[in-house]
Amino acid sequence: MRTIPALRELYQAYQDDGLIVVGVHSPEFNHEKDVDNVKQAMQRLEVPYPVAIDNDFAAWRAFDNRYWPTLYLIDKRGVIRYSHIGELHVGTRGWDELVSLIERLQQEPG
């Protein structure tokens, strides 16, 4: 939840330049499996990008994920180019690294 403001900022700043943000909700607790609860939370938190429900942890396993939250930056060819484990906040070192890489990747052909 604490990373959503940074993801919202990225989405708003770069969506017109081709950045696609997709949240994947892999529930940590049983009550988080309820799709209606997730929908309500997305509205309450003003999430502007789509969120996939991963109740069976298929995406979690496919990415060999181990931590909440983990952010992956995937390039135009489908290659994971960056991952960030833990919360992401605007103005931090992790934020600066991610923004720099997004801007570099936008220059790549593809």
N, C-alpha and C positions, 0 to 999 in steps of 0.2 A: 504493500500500500504506500509506503514512503518513497518508492521509486516512481510511482505514477506521475507525479508532477514533472519530473525530468523527462520521462518518456513523452508526456503530453507536449512539452516544450520542443523536443526533437521533432515530433510529428508535425507540429504547427510550423516549425521553421523550415523543414525540408520536404514536406509532402509534395509541394509543387515542383520540386526538383527530382522527384522520382523515388524518394525514400518511402518504403512501405514498412509500417510498424504493425506487428501482430503480437498480441499478448497470448500466452498459453497459460491457462489456469490449471495447474496440477495441485489438487487440494491437499493441504497438510493435515486437516482435520475432517472428520466425517460430515459435519454440518456444512462444510465448504463444497460438498459434492452436489448440493441442491442447486440446480440451474437457476431457479427463480431467485435464490439468495445472491448468486453471482450477478444476475441481471440488475438486481436492485443496487448492489454495490457499485457496479459499473456506472449506473446513473448517478448515484450519490457522489461518486468520486470524479464524475465528469470525464470518463474515459472516451476519447473521440475515435479511437481505432478499434478494429475488431479483436475479439478475444475468443480463442478456441477453448473448449472445455476438454480437459485431458483427465477425466475421472479414472480411466484405466491405466494411466501413466505410460501410454504408448509413446508419446512424444518425449516424455521424460527419459525413458529408456533409450530411445533412438539417439538422443543427444548425449547419452551417458552422463546425464545430469546428476548432481549430488547436493546442490545447494539452492535455497530460496533466498532471494531471487538470483537468477543468472540471466545475463543478457548476452545474446549472440548477434554479431553483425555479419551478415551474409552478403557476399558481393553479387554482381549481376550474373555471374556464372554458376552461382549456388555454392560457392566455397566459403566456409566459415573463416573469416579474416580476423576476428577479434571476439574475445569473450570477457565479460566483466562479472565477477562473483561478488555478491553483496549489494547493498543499496547504492543507488546512483543519485547524485545531487548536483544541480546546476552550480557551476563555479568551482568544483573540486578538480583534483588532478585526473581522476577517472573520466569526468565530464570532458575536460579539455582534450584528453587523448582520443575519446570517442568522436568528438566533433571534428578534430583534425583528420582522423581517418575517414570519416564520412565525406569530408570535403575532398580528400585525395581520391577516394574511390569514385566520386562523381566525375572525375576527370578521366578515368579509365574508359577505353572503348568498350562497347558492349551491348 
